């Protein structure tokens, strides 16, 4: 959908800081909030300490409604990609109970076709 691409692109250009981008996405409602996540610069945490990556995905708890699970899934996928799969083992188990399963589900999709990856 064209709107989804526009929202993801808008998130991408807001900042290079994925924490700031996630805060912006959390302010959006419904589908826009979930689509916004596709523009979050997760790759900027590729060389960060694991705690930084966990801290980012834990912020999914600030997302409204259904966007919360979408956030855990997408960031689980994206963080698994940038860590060559290590995040599923070294990150998802350390996430709060609400986000652990969607994170793992997302991480397991790392070899599937990605919607986008900024």
N, C-alpha and C positions, 0 to 999 in steps of 0.2 A: 504494500500500500504506500502511496506517495507521501501521505502525511507522516507515517512511521519513519520514513527515511529523512524527512525534513526535521522531525523532532530529534532524531539521533544525531543528525549533522549539527543542529543548533547546540546540542549538549557538547559536542566535540569542540566547538570553537569558543565555548565560554571560558575555558581555563585549561591549563595543562595539569592542574592538580586534581587527581581523581576524587579526593575527599570533597573538594568544593563542588565538583560536577555532581557528585552523588547528593549533596545537599540541595542543589538546584532541582534534580530529578524528584527528590522527595516532596518538593512543593507542588509538583504537578499531580493532577488527579488521574485516576483510571488508566486507560491504555496509554495515554501520553507519558505518564510516569514510567511505565514499563518500557516503552519505546525509547525513552530518553537514555536508559541504561546502556543501550548499544553504542553510544558515543563516549562513554566513560573511558578515560585513558589508562586502562589497567596496565598496559605495557610499561608505563612509567614506574611500576613497582616490580618489574622483572628482576632487578638486581637488589631490591630492598630486602631487609630482614623479614623473615616469615611473620613476625609479629605485626608488621605494617600491613601485610596482606590480610591477615586475620582481622585487624582493626578496621580495614576498609569494608570487608564483607559483613562484619557485625553491624555496621551502620545501615544495613538493609532493614533492620528493625525499625528504622524511622520512616520507611516507605508506607504509604497508606494502602489499606485493603489488599486486593489481589496482587498489586505491584510488589508487595513484600516477598512473596514466594518466587515471583519472577526474578527479582533482584538476586536472591540467594542462588537461584539456578543459573542465571546468566553470569554472575561474577564467579560462581563455581567453575563454569566452563572456561571463562576468559583467564582466570588465574591458573587453572590447570594447563591451559595452552602456553602461557608465558613461563611456566615452571616445568614444562615438558612432563606433565602428569604428577609431579611431586606434591602439588597442593592438595590433591585428593587425600593423600596419606598424611601429610604434614600440616594441613590447614583445616580441612573440613571437620576432623574429629575435635578440634578445639573451639568450634563455633557453638553458640548456645543451642539448646535442644530444639527450639523452633526452626532454626535454620540449617541444622546439620544434615537432615535428609535431603532437602532441596539442593543444598550445596553439593552433596555427593552425587545426586542425580545429574546435576549440571556438569560436574567434573567428568563423569563417565561419558558425556556427550562430546568430549573434546576432539574426537576424530570425526564427528559428523560434520556436515556442511554448516558453516556459521552464517547467521543472518548478516552480520557485519562485524568488523573488528577494526577499531579505529587505529 
